[in-house]
């Protein structure tokens, strides 16, 4: 995965760092790369300037997290370099559950929604569905400055398939 002196020092959590990199034009797919046969596919890079999301977006293809979570912020990218893909949503949430509980919930729920899980690790769940949509969920410690009893956070990066 990635290492950061900010994350190591506890000044920036993995999801916050991931969000910062997405804002800077990076891709969460880079974080989901694995050195084994469980290699994550490379997703089409997102392009253009994002718009801010004022509230979370419910995506019918994705399960709604059933734990106690709070939407913090998000972005929408209208296009990608792949013309066969729709918009990309990036949303950040804090939760009351542990990182392991959040990861297990996403892994099981995406499977129940019939997503093909293409990569998993201790802090990432990635999958695709039959229409070509992709989803990467990155799990980490809580975003600093929120509720004191938050135990973890997650970033969802969802790219719609055929527009």
N, C-alpha and C positions, 0 to 999 in steps of 0.2 A: 504494500500500500504506500501511502505517502508519509513522509516525515516532515515536520515543520518545527522550527525552534519555538514559534508561537504556540503551537499545539502542545509541544513537550513541556513548555513552561506553564501551561494551563491558561494562557492568555487568549487563546482562540481554539474552540473545539473543532473537531473534524468537520461536522456539518457546516459550521460558520466559515471555515477555511474553504470548503467545497463551494459554498455559495459565493464567496469572494472571488474564487477562481472562475466560476461561471459568469459572474458579473464582468470580470475582466476579459471574457471571451474564451475561457478554457472550457473543457468538456468533462463532465463527471465520468464519462466512459474511460478516460485515462486512469482514473482511480480504480477501476474495476478490472484492470489487467492482471492476469495471473500467470505465473511462470510454468504451470503444468498443463495437462490436457484439458483442464477445466478453464480454458482460456476464454475470456469474455470477447464477444464480437465487437468490432469497431463500429460505432454508430456514426451516422452522418453528422458532421459538425453543424452547429446552429450558427446562423449568421444574422447580421443586422443588429440594430439596437433594440433591447427589450423594452417592453412596457411593464410597469409595476402592477402587481395584482393587489387590489385593496382587500380582498378576501379570498379564501380558498376556493378552488374550482372543483366541483364534483365531476368526475369523469366516469361515465357509465361503465366503462371497461375495467375500472379499478375498484377494488373493495374500499369502503369507507372504514378507516381505522376505528375499532370499537373500544380501544382503551381510552384513558383520559389524556387528551392532547389539546394543545392550543396552537392555532395557526399564528405564526409570527410574521412572515413576509414571503413574497414570491415574485416571480417574473414570468412573462410570456414572450416567447420569440415567435414571430409570425411565420418565419420560413426557415428552411434549411438548404443545404447545398444539394440535397436529393429532392427532386421535384415530385417524387412519389410519396413524400411525407408531408404531414400536416404540421400544425403548430407544436411547439415544445413548451411545456409548463414546468417550472421549477418552484417548489413550495417547501418551506421550512416550518417544522413543528417542534415544540417541546412536549414531553410526556411525563407522566407520573410513574410509568413502568420502567424497568431496567432495560439496558441495551439488549440483553439476551431475550427478554420477553418480547420486545419490539421486533427484533430480527425474526424470532420464531413465528410471531403473528404474521408478519409480511410473507415469509416463506410459505406457510400453510395456506394463507388466504389467496395468494396469487395462484397456487396450485389448484385450489378449489374453484377459482375463476377460470381455470383451464389455460393458464399461462404456461409457456414452456420456459422453465428455469434454465438459463444459460450460464449462470455463474453465481456462486455463493461463497462467502467467507465469513469471518466473525463479525464484520461490519458492513457487508454489502449483500444485497439480493438483487439480481438482474434477471429480466425475462423478456420474452416477446410473445405476442399472441398471433392468432391466425390471420388477422388483417394487416399485419406488419407493424403494429404499434410496438414500442419498446418502453420499458420502465426500469429505472435504476433507483433503488432505495439505499441510501447511505445512512448508517446508524452511528451515533456517537454520544458523547457526554452532552449535558444540557447546554443550551446557548446561555452564556453568561448575561446577567442583568435581568433575568426573568424571575419567576416564582422560586423561592428558596427550596421548596420541596420537589421541584422538577428533578427527575432522575436520569433522563436521557433526551435525545432529540433525534429527528430523522429528516432527511432531505429526499423528496420525491422528484425525480426527473422523468417526466412522461413525454414521449414524442408520439403523436398520433400517426397512424398508418395512412392508408389511402385517403386523401382529402376528398 
